[in-house]
Amino acid sequence: MADHAELSARLVTELVEAGDLAPDWRTAFEAVPRHRFVPDTVWVEDGDRLVPVDRADDKTAWLERCYANDFVITQVDDGVPAGPGRTGREITSSASRPDVVALMLAALEIEPGMSVLEIGTGTGWNAALLAERLGSDNVTSVEVDLGVADRARAVLWDAGYKLTVAAGDGALGYPSSAPFDRVIATVAADRVPYAWASQTRPGGRVLVPWTTDFHNGALLSFEVSRDGAMRGRIVGNVAFMRLRDQRGRRASLDRDVHDEDRARRSVTDLHPYDLLGEYDVSLAVGLRVPRCKLIVTHHDDGAYTVWLVDPWSGSWAGLEYEPGADRFPVRESGERDLWREVEAAYRWWDGLGRPAADRWGLTVMPEGQHVWLDTEEHRIGP
């Protein structure tokens, strides 16, 4: 069995060879062992269940998971598994993929002597990497879950990183240690908290995974201006869990899809892959269509159903895909015509010249936020 040092070296080599690990972060990745920050019990997906893997039961499997270039589920159901026995239903905390961690740390563009606020401590590994580069006195981390915060603080301090780990609402930042040179969120937000701008020095950078109900996967890099606003563009593709107070509602086919016999029926010639399979259009649809969750269920022989669900209003739509078809049946129910809304958003994006993700930007001010395309003068939406 390979020990943790061998597995860590293998992971670093993999990240370097893939071009994911910037040279100035390599020493920190080599110095901070990931397994030391991962809890003894992690979780794996088994169909629609989440089942535990305990270090004591299978140390090899646990250690391999710690050093795979993949996320590790470290908490389900806010620490209280809701299923029978020890199974869980919803992922509520995880250790991010190492390549995503490396991408975000590089995008932060830190320099010696800078102070950093991290939103979402999680296991503490990301905070340890920051402290390895900047020193513990220059790193502050906020974690909403008291148990997760207490564990991360203990592990960090035991490893020699005696940084501030505060239990609290990360959306509020950490004003007692502000201003910061950098803020990095390891949780996603659709409404980016203005507190992160107000607690950052002018010229400082704020890095935020940005999400919509439809699309989770945009990394925004903001610069804070002297006027107090922060303006940013999409610089990467990352997916994170939301801030706890922005979770919204979870879509469930069992709960939300009903009255199928009375659904409105139509057909479309828009191929579902053209609409949903490309990052750029999926992002644009999410900007245009609020409160719409996407679920795909796969069937035999390459067939699948695309479900659009609004768990707030009870509206839903289902598109049936069969290989080789050029027209696809659609069923819709509820006060919204969700498929038509999403299809219209696709036409809108197409009419704009099919802009790529890096053309979108977001401005966050005390009174709210707004999206723009290419320049702030080309404002999209309200």
C-alpha positions in Angstrom: 0.0 0.0 0.0 1.3 3.5 -0.9 1.7 5.8 2.0 0.4 9.3 2.2 3.8 10.8 1.1 3.8 8.8 -2.1 0.1 9.6 -2.8 0.7 13.3 -2.2 3.7 13.3 -4.5 1.7 11.5 -7.2 -1.2 14.1 -6.8 1.2 17.1 -7.1 2.9 15.5 -10.1 -0.5 15.0 -11.8 -1.5 18.6 -11.2 1.8 20.0 -12.5 1.7 17.8 -15.6 -1.9 18.8 -16.3 -0.9 22.5 -16.0 -3.3 23.0 -13.1 -0.7 23.9 -10.4 1.0 27.2 -10.7 4.8 27.0 -9.9 4.5 29.5 -7.0 1.9 27.2 -5.3 3.8 23.9 -5.7 5.8 24.2 -2.5 2.7 24.8 -0.4 0.9 21.8 -2.0 3.9 19.6 -1.2 4.1 20.9 2.4 0.4 20.6 3.4 -0.8 16.9 3.4 -4.4 16.8 2.3 -5.3 13.6 4.3 -4.5 15.4 7.6 -7.5 17.6 7.0 -10.0 15.1 5.8 -12.3 13.6 8.5 -12.1 9.9 9.4 -15.6 9.4 7.9 -16.2 10.5 4.3 -19.2 9.8 2.1 -19.6 8.3 -1.4 -22.5 8.4 -3.8 -24.4 5.1 -4.2 -27.3 5.7 -6.6 -29.5 8.2 -4.9 -27.9 7.5 -1.5 -24.8 8.8 0.2 -23.0 6.0 2.2 -20.1 6.4 4.6 -16.5 5.2 4.2 -14.7 5.0 7.5 -10.9 5.2 7.9 -11.0 2.5 10.5 -12.8 0.1 8.2 -10.7 0.6 5.1 -7.7 2.9 5.5 -6.5 2.2 1.9 -9.8 3.3 0.3 -10.0 6.3 2.6 -6.4 7.4 1.9 -6.8 6.9 -1.9 -9.9 9.1 -1.8 -8.0 11.8 0.1 -5.4 12.0 -2.6 -7.5 11.5 -5.7 -8.0 14.6 -7.9 -11.6 14.6 -6.9 -13.9 16.2 -4.3 -14.4 14.4 -1.0 -17.8 14.5 0.6 -17.2 15.3 4.3 -20.7 16.1 5.6 -24.2 15.1 4.6 -27.5 16.6 5.8 -25.8 19.3 7.9 -24.2 16.6 10.1 -27.4 14.7 10.8 -28.0 12.0 8.1 -31.7 12.0 7.3 -31.9 8.5 5.7 -32.3 5.1 7.3 -29.2 3.9 9.2 -26.2 6.1 8.3 -27.2 6.9 4.7 -27.5 10.6 3.7 -29.5 12.5 1.2 -27.8 15.8 0.6 -24.1 16.9 0.4 -23.6 19.8 2.8 -19.8 20.0 3.0 -16.9 18.7 1.0 -13.2 19.0 0.3 -12.9 20.6 -3.1 -11.1 19.0 -6.1 -7.4 19.7 -5.8 -7.2 21.0 -9.4 -10.1 23.5 -8.6 -8.3 24.5 -5.4 -5.1 25.2 -7.4 -7.1 27.1 -10.1 -8.7 29.4 -7.5 -5.5 30.0 -5.5 -3.7 31.0 -8.7 -6.6 33.3 -9.7 -6.4 35.0 -6.3 -3.0 36.5 -7.4 -1.7 36.9 -3.8 1.7 38.4 -2.9 3.7 38.2 0.3 2.3 40.3 3.1 -1.2 40.3 1.9 -4.2 39.5 4.2 -6.8 37.1 3.0 -10.4 36.3 4.2 -11.7 32.9 3.3 -15.4 32.2 3.3 -16.1 28.6 4.0 -13.4 26.8 6.0 -14.6 23.3 5.4 -11.8 20.9 6.2 -9.2 23.6 6.6 -6.9 22.4 3.8 -7.4 25.5 1.6 -6.8 27.8 4.7 -3.6 25.8 5.4 -2.3 26.3 1.9 -2.9 30.0 2.2 -1.2 30.1 5.6 1.8 28.2 4.2 2.2 31.0 1.6 1.3 34.1 3.7 1.7 33.1 7.3 -1.1 32.3 9.7 -1.5 35.9 10.9 -2.5 37.0 7.4 -5.3 34.4 7.0 -8.8 34.6 8.5 -11.5 31.9 7.7 -15.2 31.9 8.5 -17.3 28.8 8.6 -21.1 28.7 9.1 -21.2 25.2 10.6 -20.1 25.3 14.3 -19.0 21.6 14.3 -17.1 22.0 11.0 -15.4 25.2 12.2 -14.3 23.6 15.5 -12.8 20.6 13.8 -11.0 22.7 11.2 -9.6 25.0 13.8 -8.3 22.1 15.9 -6.7 20.4 12.9 -5.1 23.7 11.6 -3.7 24.6 15.0 -2.4 21.0 15.5 -0.6 21.3 12.2 1.0 24.6 13.3 -1.3 27.0 11.4 -2.7 29.1 14.2 -4.9 31.3 12.1 -8.3 32.7 13.0 -11.2 30.3 12.3 -14.5 32.0 13.2 -17.9 30.3 13.3 -20.4 32.5 11.7 -22.3 33.6 8.6 -19.7 34.0 5.9 -22.0 36.3 4.0 -21.3 38.9 6.6 -17.5 38.6 6.2 -15.3 39.3 9.2 -15.4 43.0 9.9 -13.2 43.0 13.0 -10.2 42.0 10.9 -11.0 44.1 7.8 -9.9 45.5 5.5 -8.4 42.5 3.5 -6.3 42.5 0.4 -8.1 39.4 -0.9 -11.4 37.5 -0.3 -11.9 34.0 -1.5 -15.2 32.2 -1.2 -15.3 28.4 -1.3 -19.1 28.5 -1.4 -21.3 29.6 -4.3 -23.5 32.7 -4.3 -26.1 33.9 -6.7 -26.5 37.2 -4.8 -22.9 38.1 -4.0 -22.8 39.7 -0.5 -21.7 43.4 -0.7 -19.9 42.9 2.7 -17.1 41.1 0.8 -16.5 44.3 -1.2 -16.8 46.7 1.7 -14.2 44.7 3.7 -11.7 44.6 0.8 -9.2 47.4 0.2 -9.6 49.4 -3.0 -7.7 47.6 -5.7 -8.2 44.3 -3.9 -9.5 41.1 -5.4 -12.6 39.1 -4.5 -13.0 35.6 -5.9 -16.5 34.0 -5.9 -18.1 30.9 -7.4 -21.3 32.3 -9.0 -24.4 30.3 -9.5 -28.0 30.4 -10.7 -30.9 28.1 -10.2 -30.2 26.6 -13.6 -26.4 26.7 -13.9 -23.7 26.1 -11.3 -20.2 26.6 -12.6 -18.9 30.2 -13.0 -15.9 31.6 -11.1 -15.9 35.4 -10.9 -12.9 37.5 -10.2 -13.8 41.0 -8.9 -11.7 44.1 -8.4 -12.9 46.5 -5.7 -13.0 50.1 -6.8 -12.6 53.3 -4.8 -16.3 54.0 -5.3 -17.0 51.0 -3.2 -18.4 48.8 -6.0 -16.7 45.6 -7.3 -16.7 44.6 -10.9 -15.8 41.2 -12.2 -15.7 38.8 -15.1 -15.9 35.0 -15.4 -12.4 33.5 -15.3 -13.2 29.8 -14.8 -15.6 26.9 -14.5 -16.2 25.7 -10.9 -19.1 24.3 -9.1 -19.7 24.7 -5.3 -22.5 24.3 -2.8 -24.3 27.6 -2.1 -24.1 29.8 0.9 -26.4 28.3 3.5 -28.9 31.1 3.5 -29.0 31.0 -0.4 -29.8 27.3 -0.8 -33.3 28.0 -2.0 -35.4 24.9 -2.7 -34.2 21.5 -3.8 -36.0 20.0 -6.8 -37.4 16.5 -6.5 -39.0 14.5 -9.3 -41.0 12.5 -6.8 -42.4 15.6 -5.1 -42.5 18.2 -7.8 -43.6 16.3 -11.0 -47.3 15.6 -10.8 -50.4 15.6 -13.0 -48.5 14.1 -15.8 -51.7 12.9 -17.5 -53.0 16.4 -17.7 -49.8 18.0 -18.9 -49.7 20.3 -21.9 -48.1 18.6 -24.9 -46.0 20.0 -27.7 -42.9 19.1 -29.8 -39.6 21.0 -30.4 -36.9 20.6 -33.0 -34.3 22.2 -30.7 -31.9 19.4 -29.8 -31.5 19.2 -26.0 -27.7 18.9 -26.3 -27.6 22.2 -28.2 -29.4 23.8 -25.3 -28.1 22.1 -22.3 -24.8 20.4 -23.2 -22.7 23.4 -23.8 -21.3 25.5 -20.9 -21.7 28.9 -22.6 -25.4 28.5 -23.4 -26.2 26.8 -20.1 -24.7 29.8 -18.3 -26.8 32.2 -20.4 -30.0 30.3 -19.8 -29.4 30.5 -16.1 -29.0 34.3 -16.3 -32.3 34.6 -18.2 -34.6 32.0 -16.5 -34.9 32.2 -12.7 -36.2 29.5 -10.4 -35.6 26.6 -12.9 -33.8 23.5 -11.8 -32.4 21.0 -14.3 -32.5 17.2 -13.8 -31.6 14.5 -16.4 -32.7 10.9 -16.1 -31.1 8.3 -18.3 -32.9 5.3 -19.9 -31.9 2.4 -22.0 -30.3 2.6 -25.5 -29.1 6.2 -25.0 -32.6 7.7 -24.4 -33.0 10.3 -21.6 -35.5 12.8 -20.2 -34.7 16.4 -19.6 -36.7 17.7 -16.6 -37.1 21.4 -15.8 -38.5 22.0 -12.4 -39.6 25.1 -10.5 -40.1 23.8 -6.9 -41.4 27.2 -5.8 -44.4 27.4 -8.1 -44.8 23.6 -8.8 -44.3 24.1 -12.6 -42.4 21.5 -14.5 -41.5 20.4 -18.0 -40.2 17.2 -19.5 -38.5 16.6 -22.8 -38.1 13.0 -24.1 -34.9 12.4 -26.2 -34.6 9.3 -28.4 -31.3 8.7 -30.4 -31.7 9.7 -34.0 -34.8 11.8 -33.6 -35.0 15.3 -35.0 -38.2 16.3 -33.1 -38.7 15.8 -29.4 -42.0 15.6 -27.4 -42.4 18.0 -24.5 -44.8 18.0 -21.6 -45.4 21.0 -19.4 -47.5 21.6 -16.3 -48.1 24.5 -14.0 -48.4 28.2 -14.3 -45.1 28.5 -16.2 -44.2 27.1 -19.6 -40.7 26.2 -18.5 -39.5 24.6 -21.7 -40.6 27.6 -23.7 -38.9 30.0 -21.3 -35.6 28.0 -21.6 -36.0 27.7 -25.4 -36.5 31.5 -25.6 -33.4 32.1 -23.5 -31.5 29.9 -26.0 -32.8 32.0 -28.9 -31.8 35.2 -27.0 -28.3 33.9 -26.5 -28.1 32.9 -30.1 -29.3 36.4 -31.1 -26.5 38.0 -29.1 -23.9 36.2 -31.2 -23.5 33.2 -28.8 -21.3 35.0 -26.3 -18.7 32.8 -24.5 -18.6 32.8 -20.7 -15.7 35.2 -20.4 -17.7 38.0 -22.0 -20.1 38.2 -19.0 -19.5 40.4 -16.0 -21.2 41.3 -12.8 -21.1 44.5 -10.7 -21.9 44.4 -7.0 -22.9 47.6 -5.2 -24.6 48.4 -1.8 -28.0 48.6 -3.6 -27.6 45.3 -5.4 -26.0 43.7 -8.4 -26.4 43.6 -12.2 -25.1 41.5 -15.1 -23.4 43.0 -18.2 -22.0 41.7 -21.4 -18.6 42.9 -22.6 -18.8 46.3 -20.9 -20.7 47.6 -17.9 -22.7 49.9 -20.3 -24.3 46.8 -21.9 -26.4 45.9 -18.9 -28.5 42.8 -19.1 -31.7 42.6 -17.1 -32.9 44.8 -14.3 
